[in-house]
Amino acid sequence: MRQKPIPSAAFIVLAGLLPWPACAALESGVYQTVPGATVEERGDRVPNRSRVVPLFATLTFDLSATEPSLIAVITNAVLEGGDPFALTARSSSGVLLTDGAYWFTGDYLRDIYPSGTQYLFDWRFSTSTNGAVVWNGINYWAGGHLWDVTISNLTLVPAAWLNISRAGTASVRMAWATNFADHVLEYAASLPAVGWSTVTNATSTIGDRLSVTVDIDASQRFYRLRKP
């Protein structure tokens, strides 16, 4: 991740996923399904009318806004019994329920067909009794034939992502989820790095995010989160 130039919009860098931290209540940030996750697809056009297919998704939650939002990047989405394809699904509505779960709905295919479709999703995310974040819900056709994908108790694990944004003309702010409070922010001048140095600037906590502000004093720097 280069420190100069920095685009006006925040950008995100994946810092590494293993080992996974213990799950806790859902927070703003990035989560992923675990290896081996599957869903059931059913429908008139699905082979044998039903099949179990793998699902790998990266989900980005913004729970701090007045209306919570979700972006799901699905590597192997399915539709009407066809081959897997890459899909980004965005919530059109989101709400925190009285039981503490988050409920999101939206058009499953709007990123492909901006005018809208009748392929919809209805997803809920909650914390199980063992502390894991779980995903339940359905993708479905709201028209005249049967098609749906049932998502049942899929475990989500937080992913170590850095959000980088400007913090003035000569500094940037790096933020990450408090799920990764036990990780260390490090930097290197080039990649592949001969060695990584620890960022020693003070860390502050705002809601469910940790953040560090650093000066832009080098032509380029690369940052990562690492669990000691």
C-alpha positions as a printed NumPy array, in Angstrom:
array([[  0.   ,   0.   ,   0.   ],
       [  1.671,   3.22 ,  -1.149],
       [  1.669,   6.262,   1.033],
       [  2.001,   8.763,  -1.86 ],
       [ -0.001,   9.694,  -3.793],
       [ -3.178,   9.121,  -1.778],
       [ -6.525,   9.332,  -3.576],
       [ -9.176,  11.619,  -2.163],
       [-11.404,   8.644,  -1.355],
       [-10.441,   6.125,   1.315],
       [ -8.938,   2.889,   0.053],
       [ -8.728,  -0.527,   1.675],
       [ -5.86 ,  -2.989,   1.979],
       [ -6.153,  -6.604,   3.051],
       [ -3.593,  -7.279,   5.722],
       [ -3.876, -11.023,   6.234],
       [ -6.525, -13.374,   7.583],
       [ -4.858, -16.121,   9.57 ],
       [ -4.945, -16.845,  12.413],
       [ -8.534, -15.675,  12.806],
       [ -9.383, -13.747,  15.96 ],
       [-12.176, -14.885,  18.229],
       [-15.512, -13.674,  16.934],
       [-17.499, -11.1  ,  18.862],
       [-20.599,  -8.988,  18.262],
       [-20.901,  -7.725,  14.698],
       [-19.01 ,  -4.464,  14.171],
       [-18.36 ,  -2.148,  11.25 ],
       [-15.641,  -3.705,   9.14 ],
       [-14.897,  -6.59 ,   6.819],
       [-15.896, -10.214,   7.368],
       [-15.525, -13.402,   5.337],
       [-17.172, -16.779,   5.184],
       [-15.025, -19.668,   6.375],
       [-13.622, -22.319,   4.   ],
       [-16.126, -25.049,   3.277],
       [-19.227, -22.841,   3.595],
       [-22.14 , -24.034,   1.466],
       [-25.689, -22.955,   0.606],
       [-28.674, -24.741,  -0.928],
       [-30.004, -23.602,  -4.291],
       [-33.514, -24.7  ,  -5.297],
       [-35.617, -23.97 ,  -8.329],
       [-37.4  , -25.075, -11.48 ],
       [-34.216, -24.62 , -13.515],
       [-31.764, -26.044, -10.977],
       [-30.42 , -29.539, -11.798],
       [-32.556, -32.061,  -9.897],
       [-34.44 , -28.993,  -8.579],
       [-31.97 , -28.7  ,  -5.682],
       [-28.219, -28.627,  -5.199],
       [-25.693, -27.689,  -2.524],
       [-23.035, -25.252,  -3.741],
       [-19.995, -23.612,  -2.097],
       [-20.088, -19.951,  -1.11 ],
       [-17.185, -17.615,  -0.494],
       [-18.07 , -14.012,   0.285],
       [-16.381, -10.913,   1.658],
       [-18.854,  -8.636,   3.435],
       [-18.212,  -5.015,   4.381],
       [-20.509,  -3.558,   7.037],
       [-21.034,   0.106,   7.884],
       [-23.046,   0.035,  11.094],
       [-22.22 ,   3.57 ,  12.238],
       [-24.455,   5.341,   9.724],
       [-28.048,   6.317,  10.473],
       [-29.059,   3.408,   8.258],
       [-26.668,   0.45 ,   8.4  ],
       [-25.363,  -0.73 ,   5.034],
       [-23.721,  -3.8  ,   3.565],
       [-21.652,  -4.643,   0.493],
       [-21.187,  -8.346,  -0.255],
       [-18.573,  -9.444,  -2.792],
       [-19.388, -13.051,  -3.678],
       [-16.753, -14.99 ,  -5.581],
       [-19.015, -17.851,  -6.644],
       [-22.606, -16.606,  -6.757],
       [-25.179, -18.796,  -8.485],
       [-28.358, -18.049, -10.404],
       [-31.022, -20.353, -11.832],
       [-28.828, -23.45 , -11.779],
       [-26.047, -21.863, -13.846],
       [-22.293, -21.737, -13.409],
       [-20.771, -19.718, -10.541],
       [-19.922, -16.076, -11.254],
       [-18.515, -13.075,  -9.396],
       [-21.15 , -10.745,  -7.977],
       [-21.323,  -7.637,  -5.795],
       [-24.583,  -7.163,  -3.899],
       [-25.415,  -3.945,  -2.034],
       [-28.124,  -3.409,   0.548],
       [-30.919,  -0.959,  -0.212],
       [-32.166,  -1.033,   3.373],
       [-30.674,  -1.97 ,   6.718],
       [-31.909,  -1.916,  10.279],
       [-30.81 ,  -2.975,  13.756],
       [-33.508,  -5.251,  15.193],
       [-34.592,  -5.325,  18.82 ],
       [-32.859,  -8.684,  19.346],
       [-29.503,  -7.176,  18.305],
       [-29.44 ,  -8.729,  14.829],
       [-28.913,  -6.656,  11.678],
       [-31.363,  -7.095,   8.79 ],
       [-30.449,  -6.139,   5.223],
       [-32.467,  -6.36 ,   2.017],
       [-31.763,  -5.407,  -1.572],
       [-31.699,  -6.297,  -5.26 ],
       [-29.384,  -9.287,  -5.734],
       [-28.428,  -8.294,  -9.3  ],
       [-28.584,  -4.48 ,  -9.273],
       [-24.843,  -4.11 ,  -9.913],
       [-25.342,  -6.021, -13.166],
       [-28.752,  -4.553, -14.062],
       [-28.886,  -0.998, -12.627],
       [-32.528,  -0.561, -13.632],
       [-33.462,  -3.26 , -11.125],
       [-34.622,  -6.872, -11.149],
       [-36.956,  -9.174,  -9.26 ],
       [-34.021, -11.151,  -7.862],
       [-33.877, -10.031,  -4.243],
       [-32.035, -10.874,  -1.043],
       [-33.137, -10.864,   2.602],
       [-30.247, -11.434,   5.032],
       [-29.84 , -11.322,   8.811],
       [-26.624, -11.273,  10.82 ],
       [-26.566, -12.087,  14.515],
       [-24.291, -13.322,  17.282],
       [-24.756, -16.942,  18.33 ],
       [-24.593, -18.218,  21.895],
       [-20.929, -19.174,  21.418],
       [-20.021, -15.643,  20.292],
       [-19.742, -16.314,  16.551],
       [-21.267, -13.982,  13.964],
       [-23.701, -15.981,  11.821],
       [-25.413, -15.25 ,   8.508],
       [-28.937, -16.435,   7.727],
       [-31.217, -15.49 ,   4.883],
       [-32.383, -16.091,   1.374],
       [-31.833, -14.926,  -2.205],
       [-34.977, -15.387,  -4.268],
       [-36.935, -14.631,  -7.425],
       [-40.027, -12.536,  -6.735],
       [-41.621, -13.323, -10.095],
       [-43.56 , -16.28 , -11.388],
       [-41.385, -19.355, -10.866],
       [-39.421, -21.024,  -8.078],
       [-35.798, -20.061,  -7.423],
       [-34.047, -19.38 ,  -4.132],
       [-30.771, -19.811,  -2.305],
       [-31.023, -20.58 ,   1.404],
       [-28.214, -19.355,   3.68 ],
       [-28.268, -21.17 ,   7.01 ],
       [-26.049, -20.346,   9.986],
       [-22.907, -19.515,   8.016],
       [-20.101, -18.427,  10.331],
       [-18.372, -15.145,   9.494],
       [-14.887, -14.219,  10.662],
       [-13.494, -10.671,  10.748],
       [-10.811,  -9.882,   8.198],
       [ -7.796,  -7.696,   8.993],
       [ -8.334,  -4.731,   6.672],
       [ -6.883,  -1.245,   6.902],
       [ -8.915,   1.782,   5.863],
       [ -6.678,   4.68 ,   4.815],
       [ -7.933,   8.249,   4.399],
       [ -6.546,  11.765,   4.385],
       [ -6.208,  13.567,   7.709],
       [ -5.003,  16.956,   6.475],
       [ -2.513,  18.015,   3.83 ],
       [  0.471,  16.182,   5.323],
       [ -0.939,  13.182,   7.164],
       [ -3.155,  10.127,   6.758],
       [ -5.368,   8.202,   9.138],
       [ -5.339,   4.413,   9.248],
       [ -8.232,   2.61 ,  10.923],
       [ -9.148,  -1.   ,  11.587],
       [-11.749,  -2.937,  13.574],
       [-11.38 ,  -3.339,  17.334],
       [-11.603,  -7.095,  16.68 ],
       [ -7.912,  -6.71 ,  15.819],
       [ -6.808,  -4.814,  18.93 ],
       [ -4.157,  -7.499,  19.485],
       [ -2.556,  -6.812,  16.087],
       [  0.444,  -4.544,  15.462],
       [  0.554,  -1.918,  12.706],
       [  3.83 ,  -2.141,  10.775],
       [  5.397,  -0.444,   7.762],
       [  8.136,  -1.033,   5.201],
       [  9.722,   1.192,   2.56 ],
       [  9.471,  -1.358,  -0.262],
       [  8.161,  -4.786,  -1.222],
       [  9.331,  -7.446,  -0.842],
       [ 10.379,  -6.05 ,   2.543],
       [ 13.731,  -6.81 ,   4.106],
       [ 12.168,  -5.975,   7.462],
       [  9.046,  -4.374,   8.929],
       [  9.05 ,  -1.57 ,  11.519],
       [  6.361,  -0.984,  14.133],
       [  4.306,   2.215,  13.94 ],
       [  4.684,   3.828,  17.376],
       [  2.157,   6.677,  16.997],
       [ -0.618,   6.814,  19.567],
       [ -3.717,   4.738,  18.838],
       [ -7.189,   6.104,  19.517],
       [-10.534,   4.308,  19.725],
       [-13.704,   5.711,  18.179],
       [-16.682,   3.401,  18.479],
       [-15.681,   0.037,  17.068],
       [-12.641,   1.36 ,  15.185],
       [ -8.989,   1.829,  16.162],
       [ -7.078,   4.537,  14.345],
       [ -3.566,   5.961,  13.99 ],
       [ -2.552,   9.21 ,  12.281],
       [  0.858,   9.33 ,  10.595],
       [  2.713,  12.045,   8.714],
       [  3.424,  11.751,   5.013],
       [  7.19 ,  12.   ,   5.163],
       [  8.355,   9.446,   2.603],
       [  7.912,   8.874,  -1.111],
       [  6.184,   5.582,  -0.402],
       [  5.426,   3.224,   2.46 ],
       [  3.617,  -0.078,   2.753],
       [  1.552,  -0.951,   5.826],
       [  0.233,  -4.159,   7.283],
       [ -1.493,  -5.514,  10.391],
       [  0.265,  -8.443,  12.035],
       [ -0.615, -10.551,  15.035],
       [  2.55 , -11.042,  17.141]])
